[in-house]
Amino acid sequence: MPSENSGSLRVFDKTIDYEVRRSDDATQPRIDVDIHGVTVVLPAGSDIEPQELVEDNAQWVLEKWRHYEGHRKKAPSRSFEPGETFPYRGRELPAEVRDVDQSHIETDAFVLAADTVEEAGIQDMLEALYRREARSVFESRIDHYADKMGVEPGKLELRNQRTRWASCSPQRTLSFNWRLVMAPDSIIDYVVVHELAHLREKNHTNRFWSIVRKYDPDYESHVDWLTENSSTLIFTEEDL
């Protein structure tokens, strides 16, 4: 018999582990399945048996679990060694450590300054370089599309959310996940257009999507690309 905090579900030839969480905010029992695994969320004080809940929804859980298992398998494993490749604007570039004054990105490589790598390591220096370049790229694309779309965005913030690529606050602040700079330029542009469209239409209404389509006619394929490839745009396993 599984404990209150965890359990397992056997479906055909698969054993799927799950966690149980009780929530004061939950009004109905639910099963959350994402790239991190399966979680049964129960209202506080509920007498529902989590094992019965997952067994009653076994086929659905299996389908969702398989979907995210595929994403987990796509996630790259990083060793942060010289010569290892990392994505940048849709291309894979090797990390090279050289005797240069400042780390920078060239057409065919991430060039990391040897003295700073010795102090901070490849991982920290590469992330700092990514963040610096991401700000420059996002600022450029925001300026480009804001002028076309006739909107006035606020300040730009860089974040590293696990599940969101960007957001637009009521104060018109645009927040972008710095790892988005790993994606092809067409994907970056879609996300920029998406957030700028929120400055004209707050919710995802038909009018909102018509605005997005006007400035990115292929936005649906870009949404699909992000859905299928988001797990490849990770820097470390903590990003999953």
ROSE-4610 file (N, C-alpha, C; in Angstrom, 1 decimal, always signed):
// ROSE-4610
residu = [M/M/M/P/P/P/S/S/S/E/E/E/N/N/N/S/S/S/G/G/G/S/S/S/L/L/L/R/R/R/V/V/V/F/F/F/D/D/D/K/K/K/T/T/T/I/I/I/D/D/D/Y/Y/Y/E/E/E/V/V/V/R/R/R/R/R/R/S/S/S/D/D/D/D/D/D/A/A/A/T/T/T/Q/Q/Q/P/P/P/R/R/R/I/I/I/D/D/D/V/V/V/D/D/D/I/I/I/H/H/H/G/G/G/V/V/V/T/T/T/V/V/V/V/V/V/L/L/L/P/P/P/A/A/A/G/G/G/S/S/S/D/D/D/I/I/I/E/E/E/P/P/P/Q/Q/Q/E/E/E/L/L/L/V/V/V/E/E/E/D/D/D/N/N/N/A/A/A/Q/Q/Q/W/W/W/V/V/V/L/L/L/E/E/E/K/K/K/W/W/W/R/R/R/H/H/H/Y/Y/Y/E/E/E/G/G/G/H/H/H/R/R/R/K/K/K/K/K/K/A/A/A/P/P/P/S/S/S/R/R/R/S/S/S/F/F/F/E/E/E/P/P/P/G/G/G/E/E/E/T/T/T/F/F/F/P/P/P/Y/Y/Y/R/R/R/G/G/G/R/R/R/E/E/E/L/L/L/P/P/P/A/A/A/E/E/E/V/V/V/R/R/R/D/D/D/V/V/V/D/D/D/Q/Q/Q/S/S/S/H/H/H/I/I/I/E/E/E/T/T/T/D/D/D/A/A/A/F/F/F/V/V/V/L/L/L/A/A/A/A/A/A/D/D/D/T/T/T/V/V/V/E/E/E/E/E/E/A/A/A/G/G/G/I/I/I/Q/Q/Q/D/D/D/M/M/M/L/L/L/E/E/E/A/A/A/L/L/L/Y/Y/Y/R/R/R/R/R/R/E/E/E/A/A/A/R/R/R/S/S/S/V/V/V/F/F/F/E/E/E/S/S/S/R/R/R/I/I/I/D/D/D/H/H/H/Y/Y/Y/A/A/A/D/D/D/K/K/K/M/M/M/G/G/G/V/V/V/E/E/E/P/P/P/G/G/G/K/K/K/L/L/L/E/E/E/L/L/L/R/R/R/N/N/N/Q/Q/Q/R/R/R/T/T/T/R/R/R/W/W/W/A/A/A/S/S/S/C/C/C/S/S/S/P/P/P/Q/Q/Q/R/R/R/T/T/T/L/L/L/S/S/S/F/F/F/N/N/N/W/W/W/R/R/R/L/L/L/V/V/V/M/M/M/A/A/A/P/P/P/D/D/D/S/S/S/I/I/I/I/I/I/D/D/D/Y/Y/Y/V/V/V/V/V/V/V/V/V/H/H/H/E/E/E/L/L/L/A/A/A/H/H/H/L/L/L/R/R/R/E/E/E/K/K/K/N/N/N/H/H/H/T/T/T/N/N/N/R/R/R/F/F/F/W/W/W/S/S/S/I/I/I/V/V/V/R/R/R/K/K/K/Y/Y/Y/D/D/D/P/P/P/D/D/D/Y/Y/Y/E/E/E/S/S/S/H/H/H/V/V/V/D/D/D/W/W/W/L/L/L/T/T/T/E/E/E/N/N/N/S/S/S/S/S/S/T/T/T/L/L/L/I/I/I/F/F/F/T/T/T/E/E/E/E/E/E/D/D/D/L/L/L]
num = [1/1/1/2/2/2/3/3/3/4/4/4/5/5/5/6/6/6/7/7/7/8/8/8/9/9/9/10/10/10/11/11/11/12/12/12/13/13/13/14/14/14/15/15/15/16/16/16/17/17/17/18/18/18/19/19/19/20/20/20/21/21/21/22/22/22/23/23/23/24/24/24/25/25/25/26/26/26/27/27/27/28/28/28/29/29/29/30/30/30/31/31/31/32/32/32/33/33/33/34/34/34/35/35/35/36/36/36/37/37/37/38/38/38/39/39/39/40/40/40/41/41/41/42/42/42/43/43/43/44/44/44/45/45/45/46/46/46/47/47/47/48/48/48/49/49/49/50/50/50/51/51/51/52/52/52/53/53/53/54/54/54/55/55/55/56/56/56/57/57/57/58/58/58/59/59/59/60/60/60/61/61/61/62/62/62/63/63/63/64/64/64/65/65/65/66/66/66/67/67/67/68/68/68/69/69/69/70/70/70/71/71/71/72/72/72/73/73/73/74/74/74/75/75/75/76/76/76/77/77/77/78/78/78/79/79/79/80/80/80/81/81/81/82/82/82/83/83/83/84/84/84/85/85/85/86/86/86/87/87/87/88/88/88/89/89/89/90/90/90/91/91/91/92/92/92/93/93/93/94/94/94/95/95/95/96/96/96/97/97/97/98/98/98/99/99/99/100/100/100/101/101/101/102/102/102/103/103/103/104/104/104/105/105/105/106/106/106/107/107/107/108/108/108/109/109/109/110/110/110/111/111/111/112/112/112/113/113/113/114/114/114/115/115/115/116/116/116/117/117/117/118/118/118/119/119/119/120/120/120/121/121/121/122/122/122/123/123/123/124/124/124/125/125/125/126/126/126/127/127/127/128/128/128/129/129/129/130/130/130/131/131/131/132/132/132/133/133/133/134/134/134/135/135/135/136/136/136/137/137/137/138/138/138/139/139/139/140/140/140/141/141/141/142/142/142/143/143/143/144/144/144/145/145/145/146/146/146/147/147/147/148/148/148/149/149/149/150/150/150/151/151/151/152/152/152/153/153/153/154/154/154/155/155/155/156/156/156/157/157/157/158/158/158/159/159/159/160/160/160/161/161/161/162/162/162/163/163/163/164/164/164/165/165/165/166/166/166/167/167/167/168/168/168/169/169/169/170/170/170/171/171/171/172/172/172/173/173/173/174/174/174/175/175/175/176/176/176/177/177/177/178/178/178/179/179/179/180/180/180/181/181/181/182/182/182/183/183/183/184/184/184/185/185/185/186/186/186/187/187/187/188/188/188/189/189/189/190/190/190/191/191/191/192/192/192/193/193/193/194/194/194/195/195/195/196/196/196/197/197/197/198/198/198/199/199/199/200/200/200/201/201/201/202/202/202/203/203/203/204/204/204/205/205/205/206/206/206/207/207/207/208/208/208/209/209/209/210/210/210/211/211/211/212/212/212/213/213/213/214/214/214/215/215/215/216/216/216/217/217/217/218/218/218/219/219/219/220/220/220/221/221/221/222/222/222/223/223/223/224/224/224/225/225/225/226/226/226/227/227/227/228/228/228/229/229/229/230/230/230/231/231/231/232/232/232/233/233/233/234/234/234/235/235/235/236/236/236/237/237/237/238/238/238/239/239/239/240/240/240]
x = [+0.9/+0.0/+0.9/+0.7/+1.5/+1.3/+2.3/+2.1/+1.3/+0.9/+0.1/+0.8/+2.2/+3.0/+3.4/+3.3/+3.7/+3.0/+3.2/+2.6/+3.1/+2.6/+3.0/+1.8/+1.8/+0.7/+1.3/+0.7/+1.2/+0.2/+0.7/-0.2/+0.6/+0.0/+0.6/+2.0/+3.1/+4.4/+5.2/+4.4/+5.0/+4.6/+5.6/+5.3/+5.6/+4.6/+4.6/+4.5/+5.6/+5.6/+4.8/+4.2/+3.5/+3.6/+3.5/+3.5/+2.1/+1.8/+0.5/+0.7/-0.1/+0.0/-1.3/-1.5/-2.8/-2.7/-3.7/-3.7/-5.0/-4.8/-5.9/-6.6/-6.0/-6.6/-7.4/-7.1/-7.8/-9.2/-10.1/-11.5/-12.0/-11.2/-11.5/-10.2/-10.3/-9.0/-8.6/-7.3/-6.8/-5.5/-5.1/-3.8/-3.1/-1.9/-1.0/+0.1/+0.3/+1.4/+2.2/+3.5/+4.3/+5.7/+6.7/+8.0/+8.7/+8.2/+8.8/+8.2/+7.0/+6.4/+4.9/+4.4/+2.9/+2.7/+1.7/+1.3/-0.2/-0.6/-2.1/-2.3/-3.1/-3.4/-4.8/-4.9/-6.2/-6.5/-7.8/-8.2/-7.8/-7.5/-7.1/-8.4/-8.2/-9.3/-10.0/-9.7/-10.4/-10.1/-11.1/-11.0/-10.8/-10.6/-10.4/-9.1/-9.1/-7.9/-7.1/-5.9/-5.2/-4.9/-4.7/-4.5/-5.7/-6.9/-8.1/-8.2/-7.8/-7.9/-7.0/-5.8/-4.9/-5.3/-5.8/-6.2/-7.4/-8.3/-9.5/-9.1/-8.0/-7.5/-6.2/-6.0/-4.8/-4.4/-5.3/-4.9/-4.5/-5.2/-4.9/-3.5/-3.3/-2.0/-0.9/-1.1/+0.0/+0.3/-0.8/-0.5/+0.2/-0.2/+0.5/+2.0/+2.1/+3.5/+4.4/+3.9/+4.7/+5.1/+4.2/+4.4/+5.6/+5.6/+6.6/+7.9/+7.8/+9.0/+9.8/+9.1/+9.8/+10.5/+10.0/+10.6/+11.9/+11.7/+12.9/+14.0/+13.7/+14.8/+15.5/+14.8/+15.4/+16.3/+16.2/+16.9/+18.4/+19.3/+20.7/+21.4/+22.4/+23.2/+24.4/+24.7/+25.8/+27.0/+28.2/+29.4/+30.2/+29.9/+30.6/+32.1/+32.5/+33.9/+34.2/+35.5/+35.9/+35.6/+35.0/+34.7/+33.2/+32.6/+31.2/+30.3/+29.3/+28.5/+27.2/+26.8/+25.6/+24.8/+23.5/+22.6/+22.6/+22.7/+22.6/+21.8/+20.7/+19.9/+19.7/+19.5/+19.2/+20.4/+21.6/+22.8/+23.6/+24.3/+25.1/+26.5/+27.0/+28.4/+29.2/+30.5/+31.4/+31.8/+32.1/+32.6/+34.2/+34.8/+36.3/+36.8/+37.9/+38.5/+39.8/+39.9/+41.0/+41.5/+42.7/+43.3/+42.8/+41.6/+41.0/+40.6/+40.4/+40.1/+38.7/+37.7/+36.3/+35.7/+34.9/+34.1/+33.1/+32.9/+32.1/+31.6/+30.7/+30.2/+30.7/+31.3/+31.7/+30.8/+30.9/+30.1/+30.0/+31.2/+31.3/+31.7/+31.6/+32.0/+31.6/+31.4/+31.4/+32.8/+33.3/+34.7/+34.7/+35.3/+35.3/+36.7/+36.8/+38.1/+38.7/+39.9/+40.6/+40.7/+41.1/+41.3/+40.0/+38.8/+37.6/+37.1/+37.3/+36.9/+37.7/+38.9/+39.7/+39.2/+38.6/+38.0/+36.6/+35.8/+34.4/+33.9/+34.7/+34.3/+33.5/+33.5/+32.8/+31.3/+30.7/+29.2/+28.8/+29.4/+29.0/+29.3/+30.5/+30.8/+29.9/+29.6/+28.7/+27.3/+26.8/+25.5/+25.5/+26.6/+26.7/+26.7/+27.4/+27.5/+26.1/+25.5/+24.1/+23.2/+23.2/+22.3/+22.7/+23.9/+24.3/+23.8/+24.0/+23.6/+22.1/+21.4/+20.0/+19.4/+19.9/+19.4/+19.5/+20.7/+20.9/+20.0/+19.8/+18.9/+17.5/+17.0/+15.6/+15.3/+16.2/+16.0/+15.9/+16.7/+16.7/+15.4/+14.9/+13.7/+12.4/+12.5/+11.4/+11.3/+12.4/+12.4/+11.8/+12.2/+11.8/+10.3/+9.7/+8.3/+7.4/+7.9/+7.1/+6.8/+7.8/+7.6/+6.6/+6.7/+5.7/+4.3/+4.2/+2.9/+2.3/+3.1/+2.6/+2.3/+3.2/+3.0/+4.3/+4.1/+5.2/+5.4/+6.3/+6.6/+7.4/+7.3/+8.1/+9.5/+10.0/+11.4/+11.4/+12.6/+12.9/+13.5/+13.0/+13.6/+14.0/+15.1/+15.5/+15.2/+14.6/+14.4/+14.7/+14.5/+14.8/+13.7/+12.4/+11.3/+11.4/+10.9/+10.9/+9.8/+8.7/+7.6/+7.1/+7.7/+7.2/+8.4/+8.1/+9.2/+9.1/+8.0/+7.9/+6.6/+6.5/+5.3/+5.2/+4.0/+3.8/+3.0/+3.6/+2.9/+1.9/+1.0/+0.1/+0.9/+2.1/+3.0/+3.7/+3.4/+4.0/+5.5/+5.9/+7.2/+7.2/+8.2/+8.3/+9.4/+9.0/+10.0/+10.2/+11.5/+11.8/+12.8/+12.5/+13.5/+14.7/+15.9/+17.1/+17.5/+17.0/+17.3/+16.6/+15.6/+15.0/+16.0/+17.1/+18.1/+18.7/+18.5/+19.0/+18.2/+17.0/+16.1/+16.4/+15.9/+16.0/+15.4/+15.9/+15.4/+13.9/+13.3/+11.9/+11.1/+11.6/+10.9/+11.0/+12.2/+12.4/+11.4/+11.3/+10.4/+9.0/+8.6/+7.2/+6.9/+7.8/+7.5/+7.5/+8.4/+8.3/+7.0/+6.6/+5.3/+4.1/+4.2/+3.1/+3.0/+4.1/+4.1/+3.7/+4.2/+3.8/+2.3/+1.8/+0.4/-0.5/+0.1/-0.7/-0.8/+0.1/-0.1/-1.3/-1.8/-3.0/-4.2/-4.0/-5.2/-4.7/-5.2/-4.7/-4.8/-6.0/-6.3/-6.1/-6.1/-5.9/-7.3/-7.8/-9.0/-8.7/-9.8/-9.6/-8.9/-9.2/-8.5/-7.0/-6.7/-5.3/-4.6/-5.1/-4.4/-4.4/-5.4/-5.3/-4.2/-3.9/-2.8/-1.5/-1.3/-0.1/+0.0/-1.0/-1.0/-0.5/-0.9/-0.6/+0.9/+1.6/+3.0/+3.9/+3.2/+3.9/+2.9/+2.7/+1.8/+2.0/+3.2/+3.4/+3.5/+2.8/+2.9/+2.5/+1.5/+1.1/+2.2/+3.0/+4.1/+5.2/+5.3/+6.3/+5.8/+4.5/+3.9/+4.2/+4.0/+4.3/+5.8/+6.6/+8.1/+8.4/+7.9/+8.2/+7.7/+6.5/+5.9/+6.8/+7.3/+8.1/+9.5/+10.0/+11.5/+11.9/+10.9/+11.3/+12.3/+12.2/+13.1/+14.5/+14.8/+16.1/+16.8/+15.9/+16.4/+16.7/+17.5/+17.8/+19.3/+19.7/+21.1/+21.6/+20.9/+21.2/+20.0/+20.1/+19.0/+18.0/+18.4/+17.5/+16.5/+16.7/+15.8/+14.6/+14.7/+13.6/+12.4]
y = [-1.2/+0.0/+1.2/+2.2/+3.4/+4.3/+5.1/+6.0/+7.2/+8.0/+9.2/+10.2/+10.2/+11.2/+10.7/+9.5/+9.0/+7.7/+7.2/+6.0/+5.6/+4.5/+4.2/+3.6/+3.7/+3.2/+2.3/+1.1/+0.2/+0.2/+0.6/+0.6/-0.1/-1.3/-2.1/-2.5/-2.1/-2.4/-1.3/-0.2/+0.9/+1.1/+1.4/+1.8/+3.3/+4.0/+5.5/+5.9/+6.5/+7.0/+8.3/+8.6/+9.9/+10.3/+11.7/+12.3/+12.7/+12.8/+13.3/+14.6/+15.6/+16.9/+17.4/+17.9/+18.4/+19.9/+20.6/+22.0/+22.7/+23.7/+24.5/+25.2/+25.5/+26.2/+25.3/+24.0/+23.1/+22.9/+23.0/+22.7/+21.4/+20.8/+19.5/+18.8/+17.4/+16.7/+16.7/+16.7/+16.7/+16.0/+15.7/+15.0/+16.0/+16.4/+17.2/+16.4/+16.5/+15.7/+16.7/+16.8/+17.7/+17.1/+17.8/+17.3/+16.8/+17.3/+16.9/+15.6/+15.1/+13.9/+14.1/+13.2/+13.1/+13.5/+14.4/+14.8/+14.8/+14.1/+14.1/+15.2/+16.2/+17.3/+17.1/+17.1/+16.8/+18.0/+18.4/+19.4/+19.0/+19.9/+19.6/+19.0/+17.9/+17.2/+16.3/+16.1/+15.2/+13.8/+12.9/+11.5/+10.6/+11.3/+10.6/+9.8/+8.6/+7.8/+8.1/+8.6/+9.0/+7.8/+6.6/+5.5/+5.2/+5.3/+5.1/+6.1/+7.4/+8.5/+8.2/+7.8/+7.6/+6.3/+5.3/+4.1/+4.4/+5.2/+5.6/+6.4/+7.1/+7.9/+7.4/+6.1/+5.5/+5.8/+5.6/+5.8/+7.3/+8.2/+9.6/+9.9/+9.4/+9.6/+9.0/+7.8/+7.2/+8.0/+8.5/+9.3/+10.6/+11.3/+12.5/+12.2/+11.2/+10.8/+10.5/+9.7/+9.4/+10.7/+11.6/+12.9/+13.6/+13.7/+14.5/+13.6/+12.3/+11.5/+11.7/+11.9/+12.2/+13.5/+14.5/+15.8/+15.6/+14.8/+14.6/+14.0/+13.1/+12.4/+13.4/+14.4/+15.4/+16.3/+16.5/+17.4/+17.1/+18.0/+17.7/+17.6/+16.8/+16.7/+17.6/+18.5/+19.4/+19.0/+19.1/+18.8/+20.1/+21.1/+22.4/+22.3/+21.7/+21.5/+22.2/+22.6/+23.3/+22.4/+22.9/+22.2/+21.7/+21.7/+21.3/+22.3/+21.9/+22.8/+23.2/+24.4/+25.0/+25.8/+25.8/+26.4/+28.0/+28.7/+30.1/+30.5/+31.1/+31.5/+30.5/+29.2/+28.1/+27.4/+27.8/+27.1/+26.5/+25.5/+24.9/+25.4/+26.1/+26.6/+26.0/+25.7/+25.2/+26.3/+25.9/+26.9/+26.8/+27.9/+27.9/+28.9/+28.4/+29.3/+29.8/+31.2/+31.8/+33.0/+33.4/+34.6/+35.8/+36.3/+37.5/+38.4/+39.6/+40.6/+40.4/+40.0/+39.9/+38.8/+38.0/+36.9/+37.5/+36.8/+37.3/+36.1/+36.3/+35.3/+35.7/+34.7/+34.9/+34.0/+34.1/+33.4/+31.9/+31.4/+29.9/+29.4/+30.3/+29.8/+30.8/+30.3/+31.1/+31.2/+32.4/+32.7/+33.2/+32.4/+32.7/+33.1/+34.3/+34.8/+33.8/+33.4/+32.4/+32.8/+34.1/+34.5/+34.5/+34.9/+34.8/+33.4/+32.5/+31.1/+30.5/+30.9/+30.3/+30.7/+31.9/+32.4/+31.9/+31.9/+31.6/+30.2/+29.7/+28.4/+28.7/+27.7/+27.8/+28.0/+27.3/+27.4/+28.8/+29.5/+30.8/+31.8/+31.7/+32.7/+32.5/+31.3/+31.1/+31.7/+31.4/+32.0/+33.5/+34.1/+35.6/+36.1/+35.4/+35.8/+35.6/+34.5/+34.3/+35.5/+35.8/+36.9/+38.2/+38.5/+39.8/+39.8/+38.8/+38.7/+38.7/+38.0/+37.9/+39.3/+40.1/+41.5/+42.3/+42.2/+42.9/+42.4/+41.1/+40.6/+41.0/+40.8/+41.1/+42.6/+43.5/+44.9/+45.3/+44.7/+45.0/+44.5/+43.3/+42.8/+43.5/+43.9/+44.7/+46.0/+46.7/+48.0/+47.9/+46.8/+46.6/+46.4/+45.5/+45.2/+46.3/+46.9/+47.9/+49.1/+49.4/+50.5/+50.1/+48.8/+48.4/+48.3/+47.8/+47.6/+48.8/+49.9/+51.1/+51.0/+50.3/+50.2/+50.7/+51.0/+51.5/+50.7/+49.7/+48.8/+49.5/+49.0/+49.5/+48.9/+48.7/+48.2/+46.7/+46.2/+44.8/+44.1/+43.0/+42.2/+40.8/+40.2/+38.9/+38.0/+36.8/+35.9/+34.5/+33.5/+32.1/+31.2/+31.5/+30.7/+29.3/+28.3/+26.9/+26.8/+27.4/+27.1/+28.2/+29.4/+30.5/+31.1/+31.5/+32.1/+33.6/+34.2/+35.6/+36.0/+37.3/+37.8/+39.3/+39.9/+41.3/+41.8/+42.6/+43.1/+44.2/+44.5/+45.7/+47.0/+47.0/+48.2/+48.3/+47.3/+47.3/+46.8/+46.2/+45.6/+44.2/+44.1/+42.8/+42.0/+40.7/+39.8/+38.7/+38.4/+37.3/+36.3/+35.0/+34.0/+34.1/+34.3/+34.5/+33.3/+32.1/+30.9/+30.9/+31.8/+31.9/+32.3/+32.9/+33.3/+32.1/+30.9/+29.7/+29.3/+29.7/+29.3/+30.1/+29.6/+30.3/+31.7/+32.6/+33.9/+34.0/+33.1/+33.2/+32.9/+32.1/+31.8/+32.9/+33.5/+34.7/+35.8/+36.0/+37.1/+36.8/+35.5/+35.2/+35.6/+35.2/+35.5/+37.0/+37.7/+39.2/+39.8/+39.3/+39.8/+39.4/+38.2/+37.8/+38.7/+39.1/+39.9/+41.3/+41.8/+43.2/+43.3/+42.2/+42.2/+42.3/+41.9/+42.1/+43.6/+44.4/+45.8/+46.4/+45.7/+46.1/+45.3/+44.1/+43.2/+42.3/+42.5/+41.9/+40.4/+39.9/+38.5/+37.8/+36.5/+35.7/+35.6/+36.7/+36.7/+36.5/+36.4/+36.3/+37.5/+38.7/+39.9/+39.8/+39.3/+39.2/+38.3/+37.2/+36.3/+36.8/+37.7/+38.3/+39.3/+40.0/+40.9/+40.1/+39.0/+38.2/+37.7/+37.3/+36.7/+37.8/+39.0/+40.1/+40.3/+40.2/+40.4/+39.1/+38.0/+36.7/+35.7/+35.7/+34.9/+33.4/+33.0/+31.6/+31.2/+32.1/+31.9/+30.5/+29.9/+28.6/+27.5/+27.6/+26.7/+27.0/+28.3/+28.7/+28.2/+28.3/+27.7/+26.2/+25.5/+24.1/+23.8/+24.6/+24.4/+24.5/+25.5/+25.7/+24.5/+24.1/+22.9/+21.7/+21.4/+20.2/+20.3/+21.6/+21.7/+22.5/+22.9/+23.7/+22.9/+21.6/+20.9/+20.9/+21.2/+21.3/+22.7/+23.6/+25.0/+25.1/+24.1/+24.2/+24.4/+25.0/+25.2/+24.2/+24.0/+22.9/+22.1/+21.0/+20.2/+20.9/+21.9/+22.7/+23.4/+23.6/+24.3/+23.5/+22.1/+21.2/+21.4]
z = [+0.0/+0.0/+0.0/-0.9/-1.0/+0.2/+0.6/+1.7/+1.3/+2.2/+1.9/+1.0/+1.1/+0.3/-1.0/-1.3/-2.6/-3.0/-4.2/-4.6/-6.0/-6.6/-7.9/-8.6/-9.9/-10.8/-11.8/-12.0/-13.0/-14.1/-15.3/-16.5/-17.6/-18.0/-19.0/-18.5/-19.2/-18.8/-18.1/-17.7/-17.1/-15.7/-14.8/-13.5/-13.3/-13.0/-12.9/-11.4/-10.9/-9.5/-9.5/-8.4/-8.2/-6.8/-6.6/-5.3/-4.9/-3.6/-3.2/-2.4/-2.7/-2.1/-1.7/-0.4/+0.0/+0.0/-0.5/-0.7/-0.1/+0.7/+1.2/+0.1/-1.0/-2.1/-3.1/-3.1/-4.0/-3.5/-4.5/-4.2/-4.7/-5.7/-6.3/-6.4/-6.3/-6.5/-8.0/-8.2/-9.6/-9.7/-10.9/-11.2/-12.1/-11.6/-12.4/-13.0/-14.3/-15.0/-15.8/-15.5/-16.3/-16.4/-16.8/-17.1/-15.8/-14.6/-13.3/-12.8/-13.3/-12.9/-12.7/-11.8/-11.6/-10.1/-9.9/-8.6/-8.4/-7.4/-7.1/-6.0/-6.4/-5.5/-4.9/-3.6/-2.9/-2.0/-1.9/-1.0/+0.4/+1.3/+2.6/+3.3/+4.0/+4.7/+3.8/+2.5/+1.6/+2.0/+1.9/+2.2/+1.0/-0.2/-1.4/-1.4/-1.8/-1.9/-3.2/-3.1/-4.3/-5.2/-4.6/-5.5/-6.4/-5.8/-6.6/-7.7/-7.4/-8.3/-9.5/-9.3/-10.4/-11.2/-10.5/-11.2/-12.1/-11.6/-12.4/-13.7/-13.6/-14.7/-15.3/-15.2/-15.6/-17.1/-18.0/-19.4/-19.7/-19.1/-19.3/-18.7/-17.5/-16.8/-17.7/-18.2/-19.0/-20.3/-20.9/-22.2/-21.8/-20.8/-20.4/-20.0/-19.2/-18.7/-19.9/-20.9/-22.0/-22.8/-22.9/-23.6/-22.9/-21.6/-20.9/-20.8/-20.8/-20.8/-22.1/-23.2/-24.4/-24.3/-23.7/-23.5/-22.6/-21.5/-20.6/-21.4/-22.3/-23.0/-24.0/-24.4/-25.3/-24.6/-23.3/-22.5/-22.6/-23.0/-23.0/-21.7/-21.6/-20.4/-20.5/-19.6/-19.7/-18.8/-19.4/-18.6/-18.4/-19.2/-19.1/-19.2/-20.3/-20.7/-21.9/-22.1/-23.4/-24.6/-25.6/-26.8/-26.8/-25.7/-25.6/-26.4/-27.1/-27.8/-27.1/-27.3/-26.7/-27.8/-27.6/-28.7/-28.5/-29.6/-29.6/-30.9/-30.8/-31.9/-33.0/-32.5/-33.4/-33.9/-33.5/-34.0/-32.7/-33.0/-31.9/-32.1/-31.0/-31.0/-29.9/-30.2/-29.2/-28.2/-27.0/-26.0/-26.1/-26.3/-26.4/-25.4/-24.7/-23.7/-24.3/-24.4/-25.0/-24.2/-24.5/-23.8/-24.5/-24.1/-24.7/-23.5/-23.8/-22.8/-22.2/-23.1/-22.7/-23.4/-22.7/-23.3/-24.4/-25.5/-26.5/-27.4/-28.3/-29.2/-30.6/-31.3/-32.6/-33.5/-34.8/-35.7/-35.4/-35.0/-34.9/-33.5/-32.5/-31.2/-30.1/-28.9/-27.6/-27.2/-27.1/-26.7/-25.3/-24.4/-23.0/-22.6/-21.9/-21.4/-20.4/-20.6/-19.8/-18.3/-18.1/-16.7/-15.9/-16.5/-15.8/-15.6/-16.6/-16.5/-15.3/-15.2/-14.1/-12.7/-12.6/-11.4/-11.1/-12.2/-12.0/-12.6/-13.5/-14.2/-15.5/-16.3/-17.6/-17.5/-16.6/-16.4/-16.1/-15.1/-14.7/-15.8/-16.4/-17.4/-18.7/-19.0/-20.2/-19.9/-18.7/-18.4/-18.4/-17.9/-17.9/-19.4/-20.2/-21.6/-22.3/-22.0/-22.6/-22.2/-20.9/-20.4/-21.0/-21.2/-21.8/-23.3/-24.0/-25.4/-25.5/-24.6/-24.6/-24.5/-23.6/-23.4/-24.7/-25.3/-26.6/-27.7/-27.8/-28.9/-28.6/-27.4/-27.0/-27.2/-26.8/-26.9/-28.4/-29.2/-30.7/-31.3/-31.0/-31.5/-31.0/-29.7/-29.1/-29.8/-30.0/-30.7/-32.1/-32.8/-34.2/-34.3/-33.4/-33.5/-32.8/-31.8/-31.1/-32.1/-32.9/-33.9/-34.9/-35.4/-36.4/-35.8/-34.5/-33.9/-33.3/-33.2/-32.6/-31.1/-30.4/-28.9/-28.2/-26.9/-26.2/-24.9/-25.0/-23.9/-22.8/-21.6/-20.5/-20.5/-19.3/-19.2/-19.5/-19.7/-20.1/-18.9/-18.5/-17.4/-17.9/-17.5/-17.8/-16.6/-16.9/-15.8/-16.3/-15.4/-15.8/-15.2/-15.6/-15.2/-15.8/-15.1/-15.6/-16.7/-16.5/-17.4/-18.3/-18.2/-19.0/-19.8/-21.0/-21.8/-21.7/-21.4/-21.3/-20.7/-20.3/-19.7/-19.9/-19.8/-19.9/-18.7/-17.8/-16.6/-16.9/-16.0/-16.1/-16.2/-15.7/-15.8/-17.1/-18.0/-19.4/-19.4/-18.2/-18.2/-18.9/-19.8/-20.5/-19.9/-19.5/-18.9/-19.8/-20.1/-21.0/-20.3/-20.6/-20.1/-20.9/-20.3/-21.0/-21.9/-21.5/-22.3/-23.7/-23.9/-25.2/-26.3/-25.9/-26.9/-27.5/-26.9/-27.5/-28.8/-28.9/-29.9/-31.2/-32.4/-33.6/-33.6/-34.4/-34.5/-34.7/-35.5/-35.8/-34.5/-33.6/-32.4/-31.4/-31.4/-30.6/-31.0/-32.3/-32.8/-32.5/-32.6/-32.2/-30.8/-29.8/-28.4/-28.2/-28.9/-28.7/-29.2/-30.4/-31.0/-30.0/-29.5/-28.5/-27.4/-26.7/-25.6/-25.9/-27.0/-27.4/-27.8/-28.3/-28.6/-27.3/-26.2/-24.9/-24.5/-25.1/-24.8/-25.6/-26.5/-27.2/-26.8/-26.4/-26.0/-24.9/-23.7/-22.5/-22.6/-23.0/-22.9/-24.3/-24.2/-25.5/-26.2/-26.7/-27.4/-28.9/-29.7/-31.1/-31.7/-31.1/-31.5/-31.2/-30.1/-29.7/-30.8/-31.1/-32.0/-33.5/-33.8/-35.1/-35.2/-34.0/-34.0/-34.1/-33.4/-33.5/-34.9/-35.6/-36.9/-37.9/-37.7/-38.6/-38.7/-37.5/-37.5/-37.5/-37.3/-37.4/-38.1/-39.4/-40.0/-39.8/-39.4/-39.1/-37.6/-36.8/-35.4/-34.9/-35.6/-35.1/-35.2/-36.2/-36.3/-35.3/-34.9/-33.9/-32.5/-32.3/-31.0/-30.9/-32.0/-32.1/-31.8/-32.4/-32.2/-30.7/-30.1/-28.6/-27.8/-28.2/-27.5/-27.6/-28.8/-29.0/-28.6/-28.6/-28.4/-27.1/-26.3/-25.1/-24.2/-24.2/-23.3/-23.8/-25.0/-25.5/-25.2/-24.8/-24.4/-22.9/-22.4/-21.0/-20.9/-19.8/-19.5/-18.5/-17.4/-16.5/-16.2/-15.5/-15.2/-14.3/-13.6/-12.7/-13.5/-14.8/-15.7/-16.1/-15.9/-16.3/-15.4]
